[in-house]
Amino acid sequence: MAAADSASILLLDCGDVLGGKGELEGIKGKYLYESFQALGYHALNLGEADLDQGQEFLFEMIEKYDLPAISANVYNTVTGERILPPYVIHRVGGKRFLGREWGGLRIGIFGVLQLIQSDNTMLDKKEGEPRLVIKDPVIASREIVEELKTKTDFIICLAHTGWVNAKKFARSVHGVDVMIVGHGANVKPRPYLVGEIPLVMPGDQGKQVGVLDITLDQDYRVAVRDGRSKTLEETIEDDPEIAELTGRYRKELNKVGKDYVPKSSQLDVVRFLGAEACAECHEDEYEQWLTTPHADAISTLVDATQEYNPECVKCHVTGYGRFNGFHSYETTPDMVNIQCEVCHGSGIDHVNFVNGEEMGGALRSPEFSYLFEAAEDRCIACHNSEHDDSFEFDTDVKLVDHSEAETVDGQASTE
């Protein structure tokens, strides 16, 4: 959003800029916060995931990028004070001269947080940091609304509550002109009225921009409201500054990924053999697999110089981070690409059953010894809304289907 456009447009975020713990999420967080500064956001509400890297990290990012972070009902239990300012005020359509503003519309923006499990009021914390508590969002909102009434002409609430909680919450708060809801993947761009308060929810992951158009009457009351969601498709031209920032992020993540080794999990349950082992009996299926994009999945990352980016690699290899699955190109080169066991499950119990060997108690029982049929739930682990919006299982599975390939004994495979 260009600075020249900011006089009549407010850029707001409902919370959960971060999405997890660990080094990789910390790197992503740094670039996201930098992008919010570059875009000129007017208010960022606090979500519980924003504390995943710890309070110190959050406060460092706020200070470094001069971010307008707010939260009206999250308190430090040691000091008894809010950890962030409860609101910000922006003047829209006014004039400014020598640091003074006048005219236009004064808009107050405050934010609240409520966990989906609304009876839980304590937030996770890192060792050595003070405990944080979520106070009643209704009580906090009523207090803030009364204060903002004397200072502003229009009040917006950023509600990090989820859609169901937001509808209940809106019934108990009066004086709010617009409520923007976060926390969840719901996309509800069309205003939903709870009393006189229009609620909208633009969705998550930044894949679409929620747009709420508001026309006010002479008393600054909402006369016309309309909402829509704009998907950020490839047809939309990249902003040069954000494109440069995104390029730096990908380079850093790829650089860090060279030394990043995923932790092993399910040590005794999931064991991988690799496609070469399957080919010993399923030669025709193996040959057909070699013709599919799955057999050379890693090349797309190599071409994009992202072959070490852990966020990408996990969906282009086999058994990422699991026992004798992919850990690195050096130690597990035979687990590169999307091999048989990604779609059909680990093959160790299948081989043991065929060979008449005893199967461990942690493995599948004999009646389920043969490998799984490729099913939609396995595909959408990677072909999901975040990475492949256009994926249609019934259609796209045909691109890799080898169910009619013959086995070594000339019989059609039923797997």
WOBEL-V764868 format. One record per residue. N is the residue number from 1. RES is the residue in one small letter. SS is DSSP state (H for helix, E for strand, C for the rest). Layout:
# WOBEL-V764868
n=(N	N)
res=(RES	RES)
ss=(SS	SS)
This chain:
# WOBEL-V764868
n=(1	2	3	4	5	6	7	8	9	10	11	12	13	14	15	16	17	18	19	20	21	22	23	24	25	26	27	28	29	30	31	32	33	34	35	36	37	38	39	40	41	42	43	44	45	46	47	48	49	50	51	52	53	54	55	56	57	58	59	60	61	62	63	64	65	66	67	68	69	70	71	72	73	74	75	76	77	78	79	80	81	82	83	84	85	86	87	88	89	90	91	92	93	94	95	96	97	98	99	100	101	102	103	104	105	106	107	108	109	110	111	112	113	114	115	116	117	118	119	120	121	122	123	124	125	126	127	128	129	130	131	132	133	134	135	136	137	138	139	140	141	142	143	144	145	146	147	148	149	150	151	152	153	154	155	156	157	158	159	160	161	162	163	164	165	166	167	168	169	170	171	172	173	174	175	176	177	178	179	180	181	182	183	184	185	186	187	188	189	190	191	192	193	194	195	196	197	198	199	200	201	202	203	204	205	206	207	208	209	210	211	212	213	214	215	216	217	218	219	220	221	222	223	224	225	226	227	228	229	230	231	232	233	234	235	236	237	238	239	240	241	242	243	244	245	246	247	248	249	250	251	252	253	254	255	256	257	258	259	260	261	262	263	264	265	266	267	268	269	270	271	272	273	274	275	276	277	278	279	280	281	282	283	284	285	286	287	288	289	290	291	292	293	294	295	296	297	298	299	300	301	302	303	304	305	306	307	308	309	310	311	312	313	314	315	316	317	318	319	320	321	322	323	324	325	326	327	328	329	330	331	332	333	334	335	336	337	338	339	340	341	342	343	344	345	346	347	348	349	350	351	352	353	354	355	356	357	358	359	360	361	362	363	364	365	366	367	368	369	370	371	372	373	374	375	376	377	378	379	380	381	382	383	384	385	386	387	388	389	390	391	392	393	394	395	396	397	398	399	400	401	402	403	404	405	406	407	408	409	410	411	412	413	414	415)
res=(m	a	a	a	d	s	a	s	i	l	l	l	d	c	g	d	v	l	g	g	k	g	e	l	e	g	i	k	g	k	y	l	y	e	s	f	q	a	l	g	y	h	a	l	n	l	g	e	a	d	l	d	q	g	q	e	f	l	f	e	m	i	e	k	y	d	l	p	a	i	s	a	n	v	y	n	t	v	t	g	e	r	i	l	p	p	y	v	i	h	r	v	g	g	k	r	f	l	g	r	e	w	g	g	l	r	i	g	i	f	g	v	l	q	l	i	q	s	d	n	t	m	l	d	k	k	e	g	e	p	r	l	v	i	k	d	p	v	i	a	s	r	e	i	v	e	e	l	k	t	k	t	d	f	i	i	c	l	a	h	t	g	w	v	n	a	k	k	f	a	r	s	v	h	g	v	d	v	m	i	v	g	h	g	a	n	v	k	p	r	p	y	l	v	g	e	i	p	l	v	m	p	g	d	q	g	k	q	v	g	v	l	d	i	t	l	d	q	d	y	r	v	a	v	r	d	g	r	s	k	t	l	e	e	t	i	e	d	d	p	e	i	a	e	l	t	g	r	y	r	k	e	l	n	k	v	g	k	d	y	v	p	k	s	s	q	l	d	v	v	r	f	l	g	a	e	a	c	a	e	c	h	e	d	e	y	e	q	w	l	t	t	p	h	a	d	a	i	s	t	l	v	d	a	t	q	e	y	n	p	e	c	v	k	c	h	v	t	g	y	g	r	f	n	g	f	h	s	y	e	t	t	p	d	m	v	n	i	q	c	e	v	c	h	g	s	g	i	d	h	v	n	f	v	n	g	e	e	m	g	g	a	l	r	s	p	e	f	s	y	l	f	e	a	a	e	d	r	c	i	a	c	h	n	s	e	h	d	d	s	f	e	f	d	t	d	v	k	l	v	d	h	s	e	a	e	t	v	d	g	q	a	s	t	e)
ss=(C	C	H	H	H	C	C	C	C	C	C	E	E	C	C	C	C	C	C	C	C	C	H	H	H	H	H	H	H	H	H	H	H	H	H	H	H	H	H	C	C	C	E	E	E	C	C	H	H	H	H	C	C	C	H	H	H	H	H	H	H	H	H	H	C	C	C	C	E	E	C	C	C	E	E	E	C	C	C	C	C	E	C	C	C	C	E	E	E	E	E	E	C	C	E	E	E	C	C	E	E	E	C	C	E	E	E	E	E	E	E	E	E	C	C	C	C	C	C	C	C	E	E	C	C	C	C	C	C	C	C	E	E	E	C	C	H	H	H	H	H	H	H	H	H	H	H	H	H	C	C	C	C	E	E	E	E	E	E	E	C	C	H	H	H	H	H	H	H	H	H	C	C	C	C	C	C	E	E	E	E	E	C	C	C	C	C	E	E	E	E	E	E	E	C	C	E	E	E	E	E	C	C	C	C	C	C	E	E	E	E	E	E	E	E	E	C	C	C	C	C	E	E	E	E	E	E	E	E	E	E	C	C	C	C	C	C	C	C	H	H	H	H	H	H	H	H	H	H	H	H	H	H	H	H	H	H	C	C	C	C	C	C	C	E	C	C	C	C	C	C	C	C	C	H	H	H	H	H	C	C	C	H	H	H	H	H	H	H	C	C	C	H	H	H	H	C	H	H	H	H	H	H	C	C	C	C	C	C	H	H	H	H	C	C	C	E	C	C	C	C	E	C	C	C	C	C	C	C	C	C	C	H	H	H	E	C	C	C	H	H	H	H	H	C	C	C	H	H	H	H	H	H	H	C	C	C	C	C	C	C	C	C	C	C	H	H	H	C	C	C	C	C	C	C	H	H	H	H	C	C	C	C	C	C	C	C	C	C	C	C	C	H	H	H	H	H	H	H	C	C	C	C	C	C	E	C	C	C	C	C	E	C	C	C)
